[in-house]
């Protein structure tokens, strides 16, 4: 079969790329090695983790906050199997929706592993070993990533697990040792902490969510500590062993002393590695970078071979589903002859703990490193009427603006529903709004978004009204 575009991988980047290509009139096919579409995000990442996060947040609120609201319950207990069942149903509905969209847009789908024969020919190998080939003018690599394994600490899928297994546990851990204080680990750690597990976070850096603004990490650590989560920062993990139902993790602290932590589960969440194995890149002359198996691309996300593009987790940049989606749309439009753009500085990052964490633009540390003159304004949610009404008063919003022009350079939030509130900041920064612009725009009362306006007021002339 001859196509205009063949996409390898049906995660957020791949399926969006395929749909956009089809919308633009290109004859499109997509290849997926697994039995369901959606990649990591829809099957074992973004969607299932949020389903469990929502379920456990409901339970936590019922246990700790409902009485204050005048709702009295008794004999309350979590049903992990039902939570997992509901999560699986959400995944099934979402991945089924992608299959529907492929049919709607007349996209041909193939089940199997795609690999290059040459720059215009892709071989598809099914699970049963059957092979067929397709040819295409253009190929988009969107194969995503897999959990990173430490060379000295192998996962077994039973007691030493990755995020994939953590989404399907049969029991609530008594003590989960969590290696890695990044987004994935903290989200899943908070799931089980809410259900009563003791969770110990072992992190190599001196703060959690270390790539985000430092103030966010400090505030989130305070919040998660209230759940009972313990943090061992500046600790280098050296190994782990399993004996029966006990996992023993060893680490060295900042002084070099050995620390031993015992639990019944160990979740390894130290990042993700680009999945490029088996693609046959050597057959077309594409070389991955030494670290992380990333595929180098140019400004059009085209590899060193004309007509072969790469998007999402397999190329440089943050491993985020919405980044991959934007890149999928971008490449489709490039292939169609359009001139799209992506501003990578304005791709927001979110942590779906509670309170949520969200950030876009430059951090305060980055501005200091650049020697950029800036001003800062912040507003605490404890001063928000809406937050007090919902009993969600932890956190704040911080706005960083250029000291001379007042243009917003970065916005950093931790608090209720900030995963949604951050979108206003992204829109503002795409249009190069000033802090005063936001300060003078009417915001509905009472809402969480008022905190963004108040923080912008604080950054403009230190004139926030409610603090």
N, C-alpha and C positions, 0 to 999 in steps of 0.2 A: 504494500500500500504506500502511496506517495502522499505526503502531507506538507503543508506550509510550515507547521510547527509541531514538534513532538516535545512533550514535557515529561521529564523523568522525576516522579515523586508527586504525591497528591496532598501534601500538607498545605498550610495556609498560603505559602508562596506559590506552590505548584498549581493548586486548584484555581486560585485567583488569576494566575497567569493564563491558564487554559481558557477560563471563561472570558477574560478580556480579549484574548486572541480571537475567540469565536465571535464575540460581539463586533470585532473589527473586520469580520469577513474572512478570516484566515481558517483554512481547513486544519483542524486541530485534533491531536490525539494525546492521551495521557497514559503513562505507565506507572502502575503501583505494585510493589512487591507483596504487600499484605492483602488480606481478604477484604478489608474495609478501607474506605478513603478517609482522608483527613490528617494523616501523618501523626506525629507525636502529639501535637497540640490537641486535636480532637479526641484521640484515643487514649493516650496515657500522659497527658500534660495539662494544658490550660483548662480545658472543659471539665474533665473528671475531678481535677484538684479543686476547682471552684465549687463543684457540686458538693464535695465533702466539706469544704470550708463553710459553705452556707448551712449545711445540716448541723455541723458541730457548733456553729455560732448560735443557731436556734436553741440547741440544747443548753449551751452555756448561759444564754440569756434566761431561759426558763429556770435554770438552777439558781442563778445568782441575782437576776434583776426583776423577774416577774412580780415577786412579792412587793417590791417597792412601787410597782405600777398598779397594785391592787389585784393581782391575779395569784390566787393561792392554788398550789398543786401539791400532791403527795405521791409517794411511791414512784418518783421520777427516776428513770434509768435509761441509758443509751442502748440502742439496738444497732450494733455495728453492721450486722448482716443486712438489715433493711437499708441502712445508709449506703452500703456498697451496692445493693440491688438498685436503689433509686439512681445512684451515680451511673450504673451501667445502662439504665434506661435512657438517661439524658444523653449518654454517648451514642447509643444506638439511634436515637432520633436525629441527632446532629449529623452523624456520618451518613445516615440515610438521606438527609437533606442534600448533601453534596452529590450523591448519586442522581437524585432528581434533577439538580441543576445541570449536570453533565448531559442528561437526556434532553432537557429543555433547550440547551444550547448546541445540540447536535455534535457533541464531543465524543469521539470514539475512545473507549477505555480498554486497556489491556492489563491483565493480572499476571504479574511475573517480575523478574529482575531485569532491568534494562542495562545494557552495556554497549559501548561503542565498538562497531566493527571498523568503521571509518567515520569521517566527519559528517557524512550525510546518511549513514546507515546505523540503525540501532537494533541489536539482537534482544529479543525478549525470551527469557527462560522461565517456564512455569515451575511450580513446586514439584510437579511430576517429571520434570526434566525435558518437556517438550519445548522445542525452539522454533521461533519464527522471526522474521526481520521486517522492519518498516524503514522507509526512507523519508527524509525530510529536508527542506531547504534550511530550516533552523531547528536547533535543539536547545532546550532550557533545562539546565541541571538544577533540581530543587529537592535534593535527597535528604536535607535536614541534618540532624545530629543525634547522637546517642550519649547516655551518661558517661562521663569520664571515669575511668578506673585508675586508682593509684597502683603503680607497678608492684608495690610491696604489700598491698591489701586487696586481695581479690574478693569480689562478692560471690556469695553462694546462692542467692535468691531465696534463702530461708531465714537465716539469722543475720547475715550481713547482706543488706539489701540496697537496691537503688530506688529512685522515686517510682519506678514502674511497679515494683512489688509492694511498696508502701501504700499504693492505692487499693490494694486487694488483700489486706491482712484479715485473717480469720478471728483474731482476738485483739483486744486493746493491750498494748505493751505495758508492762509494769514500769520498766525503765528503758527509754529509747536514748541511745547515745547517737547524737547527730553530728556527723563530721561535715563541717561547712556552714558558715553563717551567712550564706547568700539567700537569694529570693526563694529558690525551690525548697531548700532545707527548712527555712523559717516558716514557710506556708504549711508544709506537711508536719513540721514539729508542732506548730500551733494547733493543728487538727487534733493530734493525740493528747496534747497538754489539756485541751478543753474537755477531753473525755476522761481525764484523770491520770494519764501517764506522767511519770516523772521524765522530763526531757533535759538532757545535758548537751549543750552546744559546744563543740570543740572547734575553734576557729584560729587559723594561722595568723590572720591580720589582727591589728589592735582594736578593730571595731567590726560590728556586723554591717551588712549591706555596704561594704567599704567603697564601692564605686559611686555611691550616691553622696549627696551633701552630708558632711559629718554630723550635723545637728539632727538629721533624720535618724541615723543609726543610734545615737545616744537616746533619743526619745523613744524609739521602738524598743530598745533593750529594756528601758524602764517599764514599758507597758507589758512586754512579754514576761518580765520577771514577776509581775503580779499574777500571771497564770501559773507560776511555779517553775518556769523554765530557768535553768542555771547556765551561766556562760563562763567558759574558760577561753579567754582571748589570748592572743600571742602564744598559742600552743601549737607545736608541730607534731602531728600524729606520726608515729613510727611503726605501728603495726596493730593487728587485731587477731585474736584467735577465738575459736568456738569450742566449748566443752559442754556437751549436753545442751541445755537451754540457756547457757550463759555465754555472753560475748565479753571478752576482756580487751579493752582498747588501751594502748600505751601511747603516751605523748611526752614531749619535753616542753616545759614551760619556758618563759623568757630567760630565766636564770640557768637553764640547762638541766634542771632537776627532772627526773622521770615522774610522771603522773600516771596512775593506773585507775581506769574507770570501768566498772562492771555493769552490764545491763542485760536484758533478755533480747534486745534487738539493736542493731547498729545500722543507721541509715547513712549511706555515703552520698553526699550531695556537694561535690567539689567542682561542679560545672559540667559542661557538655563538650563533646568533640565532634567535629564535622564528619558526616558519614559519606566517605568517598570510596570505600573499599568495594571492589567488584565492578566498578563503573567502566573499566577498560580505558581509563584515561591515557595509559601508555600507548594505546593503539592510535591515538590522534595527536600525541605529543604534548599533552597538557601535564604540567608538573605542579604538584601541590607544594605549598610552603612548608618549611621544615617543622614549624610548630603548629599543632592543631589541625593539620591536614587541610587547611584552607586553600581554595582555588583562587588565584589572582585574577582580577578583572580590571578593565579600564573604566572610564567615566560612564560608558554606556552599559556597564555590567557584562561586557563581552570578554570572553577569555582570550588567550593568545591565538586561538584558532577562530578565524572569522565564521560567524554563523552559529557558534556555540556560546551560549550565555550561562551564567550561574547566578543564583539568588539565594537569599535567606541564610541559614546557618552555615552553609558551605563556603561563604565568602566572609570577608572581614566585617567587623562591626558587631553591635549588640545582637545576641540571639533572642530575638523577640518576634512573635507571630505577626504583629502588625507591621514591623519593618519588612518582613518577608512578603506580606501582602502588597505593601507599597512598591516593593521591588518587582513583584510579579506584574503589577499594572504597568510600571515603568518600562520593563523590557518588552511587553506586548506592544506598547505604543511606539517604542523605538523601532521594532521590527516592522510596524505598519507605516513607518515614515514620519511619525509625529516627533515633537520635541518636548517631552515631559521633563519634570525636574523633581528631585527629592532633596529636602533640607535635612540632613542627618542630625544636625544639632537640635532639631525640633521634633524628634521622635521621642515621645514620653516613655518613662519607665514606671512600672507600678508593682507594688508588693501587696498581695491580697490577704494580708493578715487583718486583724481588727485591733486597733485602728488601721485603716489602709494607709499606704505610703505611695506618693506619686511625685514625679519630678520631671522637669523639662528645662532645656537650656543649660547654661553654665552653672556649675556649683561655685560656692564661695571660694573653695580651695583653688579651683581653676582660675578664677579671676585674679586671685592673689599671685598665683604663679605667673600669669601674663602681665602683671604690673598694671592691670586695668583699674582705673578709678571708678568706684561704684558706691552706691548707697543701698542700705538695706532697711526694709520695713517688715515687721511681723505682727501677727494677730493670733492670740490664743483662742481655741475653741471654747474654753471655759467662760469666755466673755460673749459667746454666741447664744442668743435666745433659742434658736432652733436646736442647738446642741444640748442645751440644758433641758429642753422639753423632751428630747429623746434619750437623755442620760448618756450622751456620747461626748464628754467634755475633754477627753485627752487630745493632745496634739496642738498643732498650729499651722499657719500658712506663712511662708517667708517669700518676699518679693525682692529680687536684686535688680537694680536699675542703673543705667549709666549715669555717672555723677554730673556730666555736663548736659547730655541730651535728654535724659530721663527715659530713654528707651529701655524696655524690660529685657533683661539679659538672662534671667533664670527665675524659675518659680519652683518652690520646694514645699511639699505639703505632707502632713501626717494628721489623720483625723477621719471623721465619718464621711464615707462616700467620696473621698478625694480621688478615687480612680475615675469617677465621672467628672468631678469639678475641674480636674487638670485640663480637660478639653477646652475650657474657656481660655486658659492660659496659652495653650497651643495656638488657638485661633488668633488671639491677641498678638502673639509674637510673630506669627506668619505675616501679619499685616503691620509689623514693626510698631506696635502701639507703645505709648508711654505709660508710665505708672499713673500719671494724671488722667489719661484717657479712661482707664478702668475706674479710677476714683470718681469720675463724673458721669459714669454710665449707671442708670437706675438698675438696681437688683431687687428682686421680689423679697418681701419680708413676711415671715421669717424663713430663711433658707441657709444652707451651709455655704452657698456661694458668696453670701455677704462677707464672709471672712476673707475672701480674695480681694474684695473691694476695700475692706478695712486695712488689709496689709499693704495694698497699693497706696492708700491714703497715708499710711505710716511712712512709706518709702518716698512719697512726694514731698511733703513738708512736715513730716512727723505729726500729722493732724488726724490720726484715727479718732473716731468719735467715741467708741465704746470701751476704750481703755485709757 
